[in-house]
Amino acid sequence: MAETVKGLTSLLKKLEKIGDPKEIDILTEGNAKELQLDAVQRAPVAVSGGLQKSIYLNKIKQSHYEVVVGADYGAYVEFGTGPQVKVPPAFAQMAQQFKGGRGGSFKDGLQSIKDWCRNKGIPESAAYPYFMSILKNGMRPQPFLYPAYIKWSMNYFKDLEQYFKTLTK
C-alpha cells in the first residue's frame, strides 16, 4: 500500500528552487521514517509479527519516499473485509486495487486461520467456525497506516513551513 500527498511534488519543486535539495531530502526522509515507525507500532501484532515486519520505507527519488506494507493481507487488516470495510477518502483510490479479495482459495484461507489459531494457542478445531464467521460477517478494520499517514503528513508540512521560514529570513 502506498499513498502520496496531493500537491507535494509541485511544492517540493518550488522549495528546491530557493533551498538546498539535500536538506529537503533529509527532512522528507526523516518524516517518512517516522511515518513508517509509527505504522509499525500501530499495526496489530500476531505471534509472528509478520505484518509489522513487512512495513518498510522505499525511496523513489530525491525527496520522494513511500511507506510500503509488503504483507499481502495488509490492506484487509487496514480497511477490514466484507460488510465491515471502511476506507478513508484519502486512501480510496489505493484501496480499489484490493476490492474483490486477493483470489486465494477457501483451502488457503482456512489454513491461514488454522495457523493463526495454532499461534494463539486456540484449538485448531475452532478454525472452521472462525473462518466461516469472517466470510459471513467480515473482519473489522484495524487501521495502522492511515493514522500514521495523517499524523506524519501534517508534521511534514509543518517542517516544510518551518524550513521555508528559515529560507526567507
Stockholm file with secondary structure:
# STOCKHOLM 1.0

chainA/1-169         MAETVKGLTSLLKKLEKIGDPKEIDILTEGNAKELQLDAVQRAPVAVSGGLQKSIYLNKIKQSHYEVVVGADYGAYVEFGTGPQVKVPPAFAQMAQQFKGGRGGSFKDGLQSIKDWCRNKGIPESAAYPYFMSILKNGMRPQPFLYPAYIKWSMNYFKDLEQYFKTLTK
#=GR chainA/1-169 SS CCCCCTTHHHHHHHHHHHSCHHHHHHHHHHHHHHHHHHHHHHSCCCSSCHHHHTEEEEEEETTEEEEEECSTTHHHHHHCSGGGCCCCGGGHHHHHTTTTCCCCCHHHHHHHHHHHHHHHTCCGGGHHHHHHHHHHHCCCCCCSHHHHHHHHHHHHHHHHHHHHHHHCC
#=GC SS_cons         CCCCCTTHHHHHHHHHHHSCHHHHHHHHHHHHHHHHHHHHHHSCCCSSCHHHHTEEEEEEETTEEEEEECSTTHHHHHHCSGGGCCCCGGGHHHHHTTTTCCCCCHHHHHHHHHHHHHHHTCCGGGHHHHHHHHHHHCCCCCCSHHHHHHHHHHHHHHHHHHHHHHHCC
//
